[in-house]
Amino acid sequence: MPNSSIIEGENGLKYVIRTKTNGNKKVLVKILKKNEKYSLISTYTAEELAALGVDAEKSEKISEHDSILLYPNEK
């Protein structure tokens, strides 16, 4: 994932914006490895989300073929 696609929330957690026909959704991601241009990301398990205080039932997931905004911070 390009680092330009990853945004940091006010709680310090990392998100990407997934685009679909029914609208954009913030998806929480875990950064496994990172260099100056790219990050290897994964999703959190239900247990990890609970430890972060996030409701796993309401949390969006990301999959391999999702469309992600490249520059979500630009307007």
N, CA, C and O atoms as a Maestro MAE file, in Angstrom:
{
 s_m_m2io_version
 :::
 2.0.0
}

f_m_ct {
 s_m_title
 :::
 protein
 m_atom[300] {
  # First column is atom index #
  i_m_mmod_type
  r_m_x_coord
  r_m_y_coord
  r_m_z_coord
  i_m_residue_number
  s_m_chain_name
  s_m_pdb_residue_name
  s_m_pdb_atom_name
  i_m_atomic_number
  :::
  1 25 0.851 -1.156 0.000 1 A "MET " " N  " 7
  2 3 0.000 0.000 0.000 1 A "MET " " CA " 6
  3 2 0.907 1.231 0.000 1 A "MET " " C  " 6
  4 15 1.832 1.311 0.808 1 A "MET " " O  " 8
  5 25 0.654 2.194 -0.897 2 A "PRO " " N  " 7
  6 3 1.436 3.435 -0.852 2 A "PRO " " CA " 6
  7 2 1.195 4.172 0.472 2 A "PRO " " C  " 6
  8 15 0.063 4.242 0.951 2 A "PRO " " O  " 8
  9 25 2.242 4.707 1.047 3 A "ASN " " N  " 7
  10 3 2.098 5.441 2.310 3 A "ASN " " CA " 6
  11 2 1.163 6.638 2.174 3 A "ASN " " C  " 6
  12 15 0.552 7.061 3.155 3 A "ASN " " O  " 8
  13 25 1.046 7.187 0.963 4 A "SER " " N  " 7
  14 3 0.162 8.332 0.754 4 A "SER " " CA " 6
  15 2 -1.307 7.961 0.942 4 A "SER " " C  " 6
  16 15 -2.148 8.846 1.099 4 A "SER " " O  " 8
  17 25 -1.628 6.677 0.929 5 A "SER " " N  " 7
  18 3 -3.013 6.225 1.106 5 A "SER " " CA " 6
  19 2 -3.389 6.032 2.572 5 A "SER " " C  " 6
  20 15 -4.564 5.849 2.893 5 A "SER " " O  " 8
  21 25 -2.412 6.070 3.450 6 A "ILE " " N  " 7
  22 3 -2.648 5.785 4.867 6 A "ILE " " CA " 6
  23 2 -2.766 7.090 5.641 6 A "ILE " " C  " 6
  24 15 -1.908 7.968 5.550 6 A "ILE " " O  " 8
  25 25 -3.846 7.195 6.403 7 A "ILE " " N  " 7
  26 3 -4.040 8.386 7.237 7 A "ILE " " CA " 6
  27 2 -4.045 7.964 8.705 7 A "ILE " " C  " 6
  28 15 -4.374 6.826 9.039 7 A "ILE " " O  " 8
  29 25 -3.677 8.897 9.564 8 A "GLU " " N  " 7
  30 3 -3.667 8.625 10.996 8 A "GLU " " CA " 6
  31 2 -4.838 9.341 11.641 8 A "GLU " " C  " 6
  32 15 -5.017 10.547 11.473 8 A "GLU " " O  " 8
  33 25 -5.629 8.583 12.379 9 A "GLY " " N  " 7
  34 3 -6.760 9.162 13.090 9 A "GLY " " CA " 6
  35 2 -6.311 9.885 14.339 9 A "GLY " " C  " 6
  36 15 -5.151 9.787 14.738 9 A "GLY " " O  " 8
  37 25 -7.232 10.614 14.962 10 A "GLU " " N  " 7
  38 3 -6.896 11.369 16.165 10 A "GLU " " CA " 6
  39 2 -6.522 10.450 17.329 10 A "GLU " " C  " 6
  40 15 -5.886 10.887 18.289 10 A "GLU " " O  " 8
  41 25 -6.916 9.183 17.244 11 A "ASN " " N  " 7
  42 3 -6.567 8.223 18.288 11 A "ASN " " CA " 6
  43 2 -5.233 7.521 18.028 11 A "ASN " " C  " 6
  44 15 -4.842 6.636 18.789 11 A "ASN " " O  " 8
  45 25 -4.525 7.914 16.944 12 A "GLY " " N  " 7
  46 3 -3.235 7.328 16.614 12 A "GLY " " CA " 6
  47 2 -3.313 6.080 15.761 12 A "GLY " " C  " 6
  48 15 -2.283 5.558 15.335 12 A "GLY " " O  " 8
  49 25 -4.527 5.589 15.501 13 A "LEU " " N  " 7
  50 3 -4.696 4.402 14.664 13 A "LEU " " CA " 6
  51 2 -4.623 4.789 13.194 13 A "LEU " " C  " 6
  52 15 -4.935 5.921 12.825 13 A "LEU " " O  " 8
  53 25 -4.215 3.854 12.368 14 A "LYS " " N  " 7
  54 3 -4.046 4.084 10.928 14 A "LYS " " CA " 6
  55 2 -5.271 3.590 10.156 14 A "LYS " " C  " 6
  56 15 -5.858 2.559 10.482 14 A "LYS " " O  " 8
  57 25 -5.640 4.355 9.123 15 A "TYR " " N  " 7
  58 3 -6.807 4.053 8.304 15 A "TYR " " CA " 6
  59 2 -6.474 4.237 6.830 15 A "TYR " " C  " 6
  60 15 -5.535 4.950 6.477 15 A "TYR " " O  " 8
  61 25 -7.253 3.587 5.980 16 A "VAL " " N  " 7
  62 3 -7.292 3.878 4.553 16 A "VAL " " CA " 6
  63 2 -8.748 4.161 4.218 16 A "VAL " " C  " 6
  64 15 -9.648 3.789 4.970 16 A "VAL " " O  " 8
  65 25 -8.974 4.818 3.090 17 A "ILE " " N  " 7
  66 3 -10.335 5.103 2.635 17 A "ILE " " CA " 6
  67 2 -10.651 4.164 1.483 17 A "ILE " " C  " 6
  68 15 -10.061 4.260 0.407 17 A "ILE " " O  " 8
  69 25 -11.594 3.250 1.724 18 A "ARG " " N  " 7
  70 3 -12.031 2.304 0.700 18 A "ARG " " CA " 6
  71 2 -13.195 2.922 -0.059 18 A "ARG " " C  " 6
  72 15 -14.149 3.415 0.542 18 A "ARG " " O  " 8
  73 25 -13.108 2.892 -1.384 19 A "THR " " N  " 7
  74 3 -14.164 3.466 -2.214 19 A "THR " " CA " 6
  75 2 -15.030 2.348 -2.784 19 A "THR " " C  " 6
  76 15 -14.528 1.335 -3.271 19 A "THR " " O  " 8
  77 25 -16.332 2.554 -2.711 20 A "LYS " " N  " 7
  78 3 -17.310 1.633 -3.299 20 A "LYS " " CA " 6
  79 2 -18.427 2.478 -3.881 20 A "LYS " " C  " 6
  80 15 -18.491 3.685 -3.647 20 A "LYS " " O  " 8
  81 25 -19.293 1.850 -4.629 21 A "THR " " N  " 7
  82 3 -20.380 2.591 -5.267 21 A "THR " " CA " 6
  83 2 -21.330 3.211 -4.251 21 A "THR " " C  " 6
  84 15 -21.956 4.233 -4.536 21 A "THR " " O  " 8
  85 25 -21.447 2.612 -3.074 22 A "ASN " " N  " 7
  86 3 -22.341 3.159 -2.047 22 A "ASN " " CA " 6
  87 2 -21.649 4.129 -1.102 22 A "ASN " " C  " 6
  88 15 -22.208 4.479 -0.062 22 A "ASN " " O  " 8
  89 25 -20.430 4.574 -1.449 23 A "GLY " " N  " 7
  90 3 -19.746 5.592 -0.651 23 A "GLY " " CA " 6
  91 2 -18.390 5.139 -0.146 23 A "GLY " " C  " 6
  92 15 -18.008 3.976 -0.280 23 A "GLY " " O  " 8
  93 25 -17.677 6.085 0.435 24 A "ASN " " N  " 7
  94 3 -16.344 5.828 0.983 24 A "ASN " " CA " 6
  95 2 -16.456 5.411 2.440 24 A "ASN " " C  " 6
  96 15 -17.325 5.888 3.169 24 A "ASN " " O  " 8
  97 25 -15.572 4.520 2.854 25 A "LYS " " N  " 7
  98 3 -15.551 4.050 4.241 25 A "LYS " " CA " 6
  99 2 -14.127 4.083 4.763 25 A "LYS " " C  " 6
  100 15 -13.190 3.716 4.054 25 A "LYS " " O  " 8
  101 25 -13.962 4.526 6.017 26 A "LYS " " N  " 7
  102 3 -12.669 4.445 6.687 26 A "LYS " " CA " 6
  103 2 -12.473 3.007 7.155 26 A "LYS " " C  " 6
  104 15 -13.345 2.434 7.809 26 A "LYS " " O  " 8
  105 25 -11.323 2.431 6.817 27 A "VAL " " N  " 7
  106 3 -11.025 1.061 7.208 27 A "VAL " " CA " 6
  107 2 -9.745 1.062 8.039 27 A "VAL " " C  " 6
  108 15 -8.698 1.530 7.591 27 A "VAL " " O  " 8
  109 25 -9.845 0.541 9.230 28 A "LEU " " N  " 7
  110 3 -8.712 0.460 10.145 28 A "LEU " " CA " 6
  111 2 -7.728 -0.584 9.635 28 A "LEU " " C  " 6
  112 15 -8.126 -1.702 9.307 28 A "LEU " " O  " 8
  113 25 -6.450 -0.232 9.565 29 A "VAL " " N  " 7
  114 3 -5.415 -1.167 9.108 29 A "VAL " " CA " 6
  115 2 -4.258 -1.197 10.092 29 A "VAL " " C  " 6
  116 15 -3.996 -0.233 10.811 29 A "VAL " " O  " 8
  117 25 -3.580 -2.323 10.100 30 A "LYS " " N  " 7
  118 3 -2.401 -2.526 10.934 30 A "LYS " " CA " 6
  119 2 -1.196 -2.529 10.004 30 A "LYS " " C  " 6
  120 15 -1.182 -3.255 9.010 30 A "LYS " " O  " 8
  121 25 -0.190 -1.729 10.314 31 A "ILE " " N  " 7
  122 3 1.020 -1.668 9.496 31 A "ILE " " CA " 6
  123 2 2.005 -2.711 10.012 31 A "ILE " " C  " 6
  124 15 2.433 -2.669 11.166 31 A "ILE " " O  " 8
  125 25 2.355 -3.648 9.129 32 A "LEU " " N  " 7
  126 3 3.278 -4.717 9.495 32 A "LEU " " CA " 6
  127 2 4.722 -4.319 9.238 32 A "LEU " " C  " 6
  128 15 5.593 -4.557 10.075 32 A "LEU " " O  " 8
  129 25 4.982 -3.712 8.082 33 A "LYS " " N  " 7
  130 3 6.313 -3.214 7.711 33 A "LYS " " CA " 6
  131 2 6.131 -1.958 6.892 33 A "LYS " " C  " 6
  132 15 5.093 -1.754 6.263 33 A "LYS " " O  " 8
  133 25 7.163 -1.108 6.905 34 A "LYS " " N  " 7
  134 3 7.055 0.174 6.213 34 A "LYS " " CA " 6
  135 2 8.430 0.595 5.718 34 A "LYS " " C  " 6
  136 15 9.437 0.388 6.395 34 A "LYS " " O  " 8
  137 25 8.461 1.194 4.519 35 A "ASN " " N  " 7
  138 3 9.674 1.866 4.074 35 A "ASN " " CA " 6
  139 2 9.274 3.283 3.677 35 A "ASN " " C  " 6
  140 15 8.180 3.721 4.032 35 A "ASN " " O  " 8
  141 25 10.106 4.002 2.967 36 A "GLU " " N  " 7
  142 3 9.789 5.404 2.679 36 A "GLU " " CA " 6
  143 2 8.624 5.588 1.706 36 A "GLU " " C  " 6
  144 15 8.018 6.660 1.684 36 A "GLU " " O  " 8
  145 25 8.292 4.572 0.900 37 A "LYS " " N  " 7
  146 3 7.211 4.709 -0.076 37 A "LYS " " CA " 6
  147 2 5.996 3.838 0.200 37 A "LYS " " C  " 6
  148 15 4.868 4.242 -0.082 37 A "LYS " " O  " 8
  149 25 6.214 2.642 0.751 38 A "TYR " " N  " 7
  150 3 5.131 1.669 0.866 38 A "TYR " " CA " 6
  151 2 5.047 1.063 2.263 38 A "TYR " " C  " 6
  152 15 6.018 1.045 3.019 38 A "TYR " " O  " 8
  153 25 3.839 0.563 2.578 39 A "SER " " N  " 7
  154 3 3.621 -0.163 3.823 39 A "SER " " CA " 6
  155 2 2.943 -1.482 3.513 39 A "SER " " C  " 6
  156 15 2.087 -1.565 2.633 39 A "SER " " O  " 8
  157 25 3.331 -2.498 4.235 40 A "LEU " " N  " 7
  158 3 2.656 -3.781 4.186 40 A "LEU " " CA " 6
  159 2 1.607 -3.744 5.283 40 A "LEU " " C  " 6
  160 15 1.937 -3.560 6.455 40 A "LEU " " O  " 8
  161 25 0.340 -3.917 4.910 41 A "ILE " " N  " 7
  162 3 -0.738 -3.765 5.875 41 A "ILE " " CA " 6
  163 2 -1.496 -5.066 6.066 41 A "ILE " " C  " 6
  164 15 -1.385 -5.995 5.266 41 A "ILE " " O  " 8
  165 25 -2.260 -5.111 7.133 42 A "SER " " N  " 7
  166 3 -3.123 -6.241 7.442 42 A "SER " " CA " 6
  167 2 -4.336 -5.699 8.194 42 A "SER " " C  " 6
  168 15 -4.381 -4.526 8.563 42 A "SER " " O  " 8
  169 25 -5.307 -6.564 8.411 43 A "THR " " N  " 7
  170 3 -6.460 -6.189 9.227 43 A "THR " " CA " 6
  171 2 -6.241 -6.687 10.650 43 A "THR " " C  " 6
  172 15 -5.432 -7.584 10.888 43 A "THR " " O  " 8
  173 25 -6.954 -6.109 11.569 44 A "TYR " " N  " 7
  174 3 -6.883 -6.527 12.967 44 A "TYR " " CA " 6
  175 2 -7.816 -7.711 13.203 44 A "TYR " " C  " 6
  176 15 -8.850 -7.841 12.547 44 A "TYR " " O  " 8
  177 25 -7.442 -8.563 14.139 45 A "THR " " N  " 7
  178 3 -8.334 -9.640 14.562 45 A "THR " " CA " 6
  179 2 -9.387 -9.047 15.489 45 A "THR " " C  " 6
  180 15 -9.240 -7.921 15.963 45 A "THR " " O  " 8
  181 25 -10.443 -9.801 15.746 46 A "ALA " " N  " 7
  182 3 -11.499 -9.340 16.654 46 A "ALA " " CA " 6
  183 2 -10.931 -9.077 18.047 46 A "ALA " " C  " 6
  184 15 -11.349 -8.131 18.715 46 A "ALA " " O  " 8
  185 25 -9.991 -9.896 18.487 47 A "GLU " " N  " 7
  186 3 -9.377 -9.721 19.805 47 A "GLU " " CA " 6
  187 2 -8.545 -8.436 19.868 47 A "GLU " " C  " 6
  188 15 -8.578 -7.710 20.861 47 A "GLU " " O  " 8
  189 25 -7.799 -8.170 18.787 48 A "GLU " " N  " 7
  190 3 -6.997 -6.947 18.739 48 A "GLU " " CA " 6
  191 2 -7.891 -5.709 18.728 48 A "GLU " " C  " 6
  192 15 -7.586 -4.713 19.383 48 A "GLU " " O  " 8
  193 25 -8.997 -5.774 17.983 49 A "LEU " " N  " 7
  194 3 -9.932 -4.649 17.951 49 A "LEU " " CA " 6
  195 2 -10.539 -4.407 19.329 49 A "LEU " " C  " 6
  196 15 -10.679 -3.260 19.753 49 A "LEU " " O  " 8
  197 25 -10.900 -5.476 20.027 50 A "ALA " " N  " 7
  198 3 -11.460 -5.338 21.374 50 A "ALA " " CA " 6
  199 2 -10.446 -4.690 22.313 50 A "ALA " " C  " 6
  200 15 -10.815 -3.851 23.134 50 A "ALA " " O  " 8
  201 25 -9.174 -5.069 22.199 51 A "ALA " " N  " 7
  202 3 -8.128 -4.481 23.041 51 A "ALA " " CA " 6
  203 2 -7.947 -2.996 22.737 51 A "ALA " " C  " 6
  204 15 -7.560 -2.228 23.617 51 A "ALA " " O  " 8
  205 25 -8.227 -2.584 21.488 52 A "LEU " " N  " 7
  206 3 -8.128 -1.175 21.101 52 A "LEU " " CA " 6
  207 2 -9.395 -0.394 21.444 52 A "LEU " " C  " 6
  208 15 -9.435 0.827 21.295 52 A "LEU " " O  " 8
  209 25 -10.423 -1.095 21.901 53 A "GLY " " N  " 7
  210 3 -11.691 -0.442 22.223 53 A "GLY " " CA " 6
  211 2 -12.557 -0.191 21.001 53 A "GLY " " C  " 6
  212 15 -13.402 0.704 21.013 53 A "GLY " " O  " 8
  213 25 -12.351 -0.985 19.931 54 A "VAL " " N  " 7
  214 3 -13.115 -0.832 18.695 54 A "VAL " " CA " 6
  215 2 -14.100 -1.981 18.594 54 A "VAL " " C  " 6
  216 15 -13.737 -3.133 18.835 54 A "VAL " " O  " 8
  217 25 -15.346 -1.682 18.239 55 A "ASP " " N  " 7
  218 3 -16.370 -2.710 18.077 55 A "ASP " " CA " 6
  219 2 -16.098 -3.495 16.796 55 A "ASP " " C  " 6
  220 15 -16.221 -2.955 15.696 55 A "ASP " " O  " 8
  221 25 -15.731 -4.761 16.936 56 A "ALA " " N  " 7
  222 3 -15.388 -5.603 15.786 56 A "ALA " " CA " 6
  223 2 -16.572 -5.808 14.856 56 A "ALA " " C  " 6
  224 15 -16.384 -5.977 13.652 56 A "ALA " " O  " 8
  225 25 -17.786 -5.796 15.388 57 A "GLU " " N  " 7
  226 3 -18.983 -5.994 14.568 57 A "GLU " " CA " 6
  227 2 -19.201 -4.831 13.600 57 A "GLU " " C  " 6
  228 15 -19.697 -5.030 12.491 57 A "GLU " " O  " 8
  229 25 -18.836 -3.636 14.011 58 A "LYS " " N  " 7
  230 3 -19.049 -2.439 13.190 58 A "LYS " " CA " 6
  231 2 -17.814 -2.053 12.373 58 A "LYS " " C  " 6
  232 15 -17.883 -1.173 11.514 58 A "LYS " " O  " 8
  233 25 -16.709 -2.701 12.640 59 A "SER " " N  " 7
  234 3 -15.459 -2.362 11.964 59 A "SER " " CA " 6
  235 2 -15.458 -2.887 10.529 59 A "SER " " C  " 6
  236 15 -15.798 -4.045 10.283 59 A "SER " " O  " 8
  237 25 -15.076 -2.033 9.592 60 A "GLU " " N  " 7
  238 3 -14.969 -2.413 8.181 60 A "GLU " " CA " 6
  239 2 -13.693 -3.219 7.988 60 A "GLU " " C  " 6
  240 15 -12.713 -3.028 8.709 60 A "GLU " " O  " 8
  241 25 -13.710 -4.115 7.019 61 A "LYS " " N  " 7
  242 3 -12.541 -4.921 6.679 61 A "LYS " " CA " 6
  243 2 -12.055 -4.543 5.289 61 A "LYS " " C  " 6
  244 15 -12.823 -4.035 4.473 61 A "LYS " " O  " 8
  245 25 -10.799 -4.788 5.026 62 A "ILE " " N  " 7
  246 3 -10.225 -4.526 3.720 62 A "ILE " " CA " 6
  247 2 -9.864 -5.868 3.087 62 A "ILE " " C  " 6
  248 15 -9.451 -6.802 3.774 62 A "ILE " " O  " 8
  249 25 -10.026 -5.946 1.774 63 A "SER " " N  " 7
  250 3 -9.644 -7.170 1.078 63 A "SER " " CA " 6
  251 2 -8.716 -6.826 -0.080 63 A "SER " " C  " 6
  252 15 -8.512 -5.657 -0.407 63 A "SER " " O  " 8
  253 25 -8.173 -7.838 -0.676 64 A "GLU " " N  " 7
  254 3 -7.123 -7.678 -1.683 64 A "GLU " " CA " 6
  255 2 -7.529 -6.820 -2.879 64 A "GLU " " C  " 6
  256 15 -6.697 -6.081 -3.404 64 A "GLU " " O  " 8
  257 25 -8.751 -6.895 -3.312 65 A "HIS " " N  " 7
  258 3 -9.166 -6.204 -4.534 65 A "HIS " " CA " 6
  259 2 -9.984 -4.936 -4.284 65 A "HIS " " C  " 6
  260 15 -10.633 -4.438 -5.203 65 A "HIS " " O  " 8
  261 25 -9.965 -4.411 -3.071 66 A "ASP " " N  " 7
  262 3 -10.665 -3.166 -2.777 66 A "ASP " " CA " 6
  263 2 -9.971 -1.986 -3.458 66 A "ASP " " C  " 6
  264 15 -8.756 -1.989 -3.653 66 A "ASP " " O  " 8
  265 25 -10.761 -0.989 -3.811 67 A "SER " " N  " 7
  266 3 -10.206 0.264 -4.341 67 A "SER " " CA " 6
  267 2 -9.976 1.213 -3.175 67 A "SER " " C  " 6
  268 15 -10.862 1.431 -2.349 67 A "SER " " O  " 8
  269 25 -8.775 1.773 -3.119 68 A "ILE " " N  " 7
  270 3 -8.369 2.644 -2.013 68 A "ILE " " CA " 6
  271 2 -7.982 4.006 -2.585 68 A "ILE " " C  " 6
  272 15 -7.335 4.079 -3.630 68 A "ILE " " O  " 8
  273 25 -8.375 5.088 -1.903 69 A "LEU " " N  " 7
  274 3 -7.957 6.422 -2.320 69 A "LEU " " CA " 6
  275 2 -6.450 6.556 -2.149 69 A "LEU " " C  " 6
  276 15 -5.901 6.193 -1.108 69 A "LEU " " O  " 8
  277 25 -5.791 7.073 -3.166 70 A "LEU " " N  " 7
  278 3 -4.340 7.208 -3.136 70 A "LEU " " CA " 6
  279 2 -3.883 8.384 -2.273 70 A "LEU " " C  " 6
  280 15 -2.904 8.270 -1.535 70 A "LEU " " O  " 8
  281 25 -4.586 9.505 -2.363 71 A "TYR " " N  " 7
  282 3 -4.242 10.718 -1.576 71 A "TYR " " CA " 6
  283 2 -5.472 11.200 -0.804 71 A "TYR " " C  " 6
  284 15 -6.069 12.208 -1.181 71 A "TYR " " O  " 8
  285 25 -5.864 10.504 0.267 72 A "PRO " " N  " 7
  286 3 -7.090 10.876 0.980 72 A "PRO " " CA " 6
  287 2 -7.023 12.214 1.702 72 A "PRO " " C  " 6
  288 15 -8.065 12.794 2.007 72 A "PRO " " O  " 8
  289 25 -5.827 12.719 1.983 73 A "ASN " " N  " 7
  290 3 -5.694 13.980 2.713 73 A "ASN " " CA " 6
  291 2 -5.761 15.205 1.812 73 A "ASN " " C  " 6
  292 15 -5.892 16.326 2.303 73 A "ASN " " O  " 8
  293 25 -5.674 15.005 0.499 74 A "GLU " " N  " 7
  294 3 -5.749 16.143 -0.425 74 A "GLU " " CA " 6
  295 2 -7.213 16.474 -0.715 74 A "GLU " " C  " 6
  296 15 -8.058 15.585 -0.820 74 A "GLU " " O  " 8
  297 25 -7.484 17.745 -0.838 75 A "LYS " " N  " 7
  298 3 -8.866 18.166 -1.104 75 A "LYS " " CA " 6
  299 2 -8.980 18.739 -2.469 75 A "LYS " " C  " 6
  300 15 -10.066 19.150 -2.878 75 A "LYS " " O  " 8
  :::
 }
 m_bond[299] {
  # First column is bond index #
  i_m_from
  i_m_to
  i_m_order
  :::
  1 1 2 1
  2 2 3 1
  3 3 4 2
  4 3 5 1
  5 5 6 1
  6 6 7 1
  7 7 8 2
  8 7 9 1
  9 9 10 1
  10 10 11 1
  11 11 12 2
  12 11 13 1
  13 13 14 1
  14 14 15 1
  15 15 16 2
  16 15 17 1
  17 17 18 1
  18 18 19 1
  19 19 20 2
  20 19 21 1
  21 21 22 1
  22 22 23 1
  23 23 24 2
  24 23 25 1
  25 25 26 1
  26 26 27 1
  27 27 28 2
  28 27 29 1
  29 29 30 1
  30 30 31 1
  31 31 32 2
  32 31 33 1
  33 33 34 1
  34 34 35 1
  35 35 36 2
  36 35 37 1
  37 37 38 1
  38 38 39 1
  39 39 40 2
  40 39 41 1
  41 41 42 1
  42 42 43 1
  43 43 44 2
  44 43 45 1
  45 45 46 1
  46 46 47 1
  47 47 48 2
  48 47 49 1
  49 49 50 1
  50 50 51 1
  51 51 52 2
  52 51 53 1
  53 53 54 1
  54 54 55 1
  55 55 56 2
  56 55 57 1
  57 57 58 1
  58 58 59 1
  59 59 60 2
  60 59 61 1
  61 61 62 1
  62 62 63 1
  63 63 64 2
  64 63 65 1
  65 65 66 1
  66 66 67 1
  67 67 68 2
  68 67 69 1
  69 69 70 1
  70 70 71 1
  71 71 72 2
  72 71 73 1
  73 73 74 1
  74 74 75 1
  75 75 76 2
  76 75 77 1
  77 77 78 1
  78 78 79 1
  79 79 80 2
  80 79 81 1
  81 81 82 1
  82 82 83 1
  83 83 84 2
  84 83 85 1
  85 85 86 1
  86 86 87 1
  87 87 88 2
  88 87 89 1
  89 89 90 1
  90 90 91 1
  91 91 92 2
  92 91 93 1
  93 93 94 1
  94 94 95 1
  95 95 96 2
  96 95 97 1
  97 97 98 1
  98 98 99 1
  99 99 100 2
  100 99 101 1
  101 101 102 1
  102 102 103 1
  103 103 104 2
  104 103 105 1
  105 105 106 1
  106 106 107 1
  107 107 108 2
  108 107 109 1
  109 109 110 1
  110 110 111 1
  111 111 112 2
  112 111 113 1
  113 113 114 1
  114 114 115 1
  115 115 116 2
  116 115 117 1
  117 117 118 1
  118 118 119 1
  119 119 120 2
  120 119 121 1
  121 121 122 1
  122 122 123 1
  123 123 124 2
  124 123 125 1
  125 125 126 1
  126 126 127 1
  127 127 128 2
  128 127 129 1
  129 129 130 1
  130 130 131 1
  131 131 132 2
  132 131 133 1
  133 133 134 1
  134 134 135 1
  135 135 136 2
  136 135 137 1
  137 137 138 1
  138 138 139 1
  139 139 140 2
  140 139 141 1
  141 141 142 1
  142 142 143 1
  143 143 144 2
  144 143 145 1
  145 145 146 1
  146 146 147 1
  147 147 148 2
  148 147 149 1
  149 149 150 1
  150 150 151 1
  151 151 152 2
  152 151 153 1
  153 153 154 1
  154 154 155 1
  155 155 156 2
  156 155 157 1
  157 157 158 1
  158 158 159 1
  159 159 160 2
  160 159 161 1
  161 161 162 1
  162 162 163 1
  163 163 164 2
  164 163 165 1
  165 165 166 1
  166 166 167 1
  167 167 168 2
  168 167 169 1
  169 169 170 1
  170 170 171 1
  171 171 172 2
  172 171 173 1
  173 173 174 1
  174 174 175 1
  175 175 176 2
  176 175 177 1
  177 177 178 1
  178 178 179 1
  179 179 180 2
  180 179 181 1
  181 181 182 1
  182 182 183 1
  183 183 184 2
  184 183 185 1
  185 185 186 1
  186 186 187 1
  187 187 188 2
  188 187 189 1
  189 189 190 1
  190 190 191 1
  191 191 192 2
  192 191 193 1
  193 193 194 1
  194 194 195 1
  195 195 196 2
  196 195 197 1
  197 197 198 1
  198 198 199 1
  199 199 200 2
  200 199 201 1
  201 201 202 1
  202 202 203 1
  203 203 204 2
  204 203 205 1
  205 205 206 1
  206 206 207 1
  207 207 208 2
  208 207 209 1
  209 209 210 1
  210 210 211 1
  211 211 212 2
  212 211 213 1
  213 213 214 1
  214 214 215 1
  215 215 216 2
  216 215 217 1
  217 217 218 1
  218 218 219 1
  219 219 220 2
  220 219 221 1
  221 221 222 1
  222 222 223 1
  223 223 224 2
  224 223 225 1
  225 225 226 1
  226 226 227 1
  227 227 228 2
  228 227 229 1
  229 229 230 1
  230 230 231 1
  231 231 232 2
  232 231 233 1
  233 233 234 1
  234 234 235 1
  235 235 236 2
  236 235 237 1
  237 237 238 1
  238 238 239 1
  239 239 240 2
  240 239 241 1
  241 241 242 1
  242 242 243 1
  243 243 244 2
  244 243 245 1
  245 245 246 1
  246 246 247 1
  247 247 248 2
  248 247 249 1
  249 249 250 1
  250 250 251 1
  251 251 252 2
  252 251 253 1
  253 253 254 1
  254 254 255 1
  255 255 256 2
  256 255 257 1
  257 257 258 1
  258 258 259 1
  259 259 260 2
  260 259 261 1
  261 261 262 1
  262 262 263 1
  263 263 264 2
  264 263 265 1
  265 265 266 1
  266 266 267 1
  267 267 268 2
  268 267 269 1
  269 269 270 1
  270 270 271 1
  271 271 272 2
  272 271 273 1
  273 273 274 1
  274 274 275 1
  275 275 276 2
  276 275 277 1
  277 277 278 1
  278 278 279 1
  279 279 280 2
  280 279 281 1
  281 281 282 1
  282 282 283 1
  283 283 284 2
  284 283 285 1
  285 285 286 1
  286 286 287 1
  287 287 288 2
  288 287 289 1
  289 289 290 1
  290 290 291 1
  291 291 292 2
  292 291 293 1
  293 293 294 1
  294 294 295 1
  295 295 296 2
  296 295 297 1
  297 297 298 1
  298 298 299 1
  299 299 300 2
  :::
 }
}
